[in-house]
Amino acid sequence: MSRAEIGPGTRRGPEEFDGPAEVDAAARTQRRIAVGYGLVFVVATLSVPLLSLALPWWSGARLVGGMSPSFVVVAVGLYLFFLVLGLAAATLARSVEDRMLGNTPDELSGPEL
């Protein structure tokens, strides 16, 4: 019986539940994932002003339309990077939780019609 089929009054056996140790391990793993991706976010965000301080051409050079490399990265590059970073973090966190707590793809897709 999949989790989607369980309704009011339906009894599940003890093998259907995740124990406290399993849930705690999944939470610790999710926290490590969040901290790791958070550090990547902070490093990427701080790299733009640090590059402006360390490399004069980073904010002084001109590209197409008179934009500096720093401006292009801030205007477009960081948004794309953050989108990819968010998708990667969400995908990894979901797959790790599903594997650690015993969900199978059949249970996640819902009931067959």
C-alpha positions as CSV (number, residue, x, y, z in Angstrom):
1,M,0.0,0.0,0.0
2,S,1.5,3.3,-1.0
3,R,1.5,6.4,1.3
4,A,-0.9,8.1,-1.1
5,E,-3.5,5.4,-0.6
6,I,-3.6,5.7,3.1
7,G,-6.6,7.6,4.3
8,P,-8.5,8.1,7.5
9,G,-8.9,4.9,9.4
10,T,-6.3,3.1,7.4
11,R,-3.8,1.3,9.6
12,R,-0.2,0.9,8.7
13,G,2.2,-1.6,10.1
14,P,5.3,-0.6,12.1
15,E,7.5,-1.2,9.1
16,E,5.9,1.8,7.3
17,F,7.2,4.3,9.8
18,D,10.6,5.8,10.0
19,G,12.3,5.6,13.4
20,P,13.6,8.5,15.4
21,A,17.2,7.6,14.6
22,E,16.5,7.5,10.8
23,V,14.7,10.9,11.0
24,D,17.5,12.4,13.0
25,A,20.1,11.1,10.6
26,A,18.2,12.6,7.7
27,A,17.9,15.9,9.4
28,R,21.7,16.0,10.1
29,T,22.4,15.2,6.5
30,Q,20.0,17.9,5.3
31,R,21.7,20.4,7.6
32,R,25.1,19.5,6.1
33,I,23.8,19.9,2.6
34,A,22.2,23.3,3.5
35,V,25.4,24.5,5.2
36,G,27.6,23.4,2.2
37,Y,25.4,25.1,-0.4
38,G,25.1,28.1,1.9
39,L,28.9,28.4,2.0
40,V,29.0,28.2,-1.8
41,F,26.4,31.0,-2.0
42,V,28.4,33.2,0.4
43,V,31.7,32.6,-1.5
44,A,30.1,33.4,-4.9
45,T,28.5,36.5,-3.5
46,L,31.6,37.8,-1.9
47,S,33.8,37.0,-4.9
48,V,32.5,39.9,-6.9
49,P,33.6,42.7,-4.6
50,L,36.8,40.9,-3.7
51,L,37.7,40.6,-7.4
52,S,36.9,44.4,-7.8
53,L,39.4,45.1,-5.0
54,A,42.1,42.7,-6.2
55,L,41.9,43.1,-10.0
56,P,41.6,46.7,-11.3
57,W,40.6,45.5,-14.8
58,W,37.6,43.6,-13.3
59,S,35.7,46.8,-12.9
60,G,37.7,49.0,-15.2
61,A,37.7,47.1,-18.5
62,R,34.8,47.6,-20.9
63,L,33.0,44.9,-22.8
64,V,30.2,45.2,-25.3
65,G,28.0,48.2,-24.6
66,G,30.5,49.7,-22.2
67,M,29.7,47.2,-19.4
68,S,32.5,46.1,-17.1
69,P,33.0,42.3,-16.4
70,S,31.9,43.0,-12.9
71,F,28.7,44.5,-14.0
72,V,27.9,41.6,-16.4
73,V,28.5,39.1,-13.6
74,V,26.3,41.0,-11.2
75,A,23.6,41.7,-13.7
76,V,23.3,38.3,-15.3
77,G,25.9,35.8,-14.1
78,L,25.0,35.7,-10.4
79,Y,21.3,35.2,-11.1
80,L,22.0,32.2,-13.4
81,F,24.5,30.8,-10.9
82,F,22.0,31.1,-8.0
83,L,19.3,29.5,-10.1
84,V,21.5,26.5,-10.9
85,L,22.7,26.4,-7.2
86,G,19.2,26.4,-5.9
87,L,18.1,23.7,-8.3
88,A,21.1,21.5,-7.4
89,A,20.6,22.0,-3.7
90,A,16.9,21.2,-3.9
91,T,17.4,18.1,-6.1
92,L,20.2,16.8,-3.8
93,A,18.2,17.4,-0.6
94,R,15.1,15.7,-2.0
95,S,16.9,12.7,-3.3
96,V,18.9,12.3,-0.1
97,E,15.7,12.5,2.0
98,D,13.9,10.0,-0.2
99,R,16.7,7.5,0.0
100,M,17.3,7.9,3.7
101,L,13.7,7.7,4.8
102,G,12.9,4.8,2.5
103,N,10.6,6.4,-0.1
104,T,10.7,4.7,-3.4
105,P,9.7,6.4,-6.7
106,D,6.5,4.4,-6.8
107,E,5.5,5.8,-3.4
108,L,6.2,9.4,-4.5
109,S,4.3,9.3,-7.8
110,G,0.9,8.6,-6.2
111,P,-1.7,6.0,-6.8
112,E,-2.1,4.3,-10.2
113,L,-5.3,5.1,-12.0
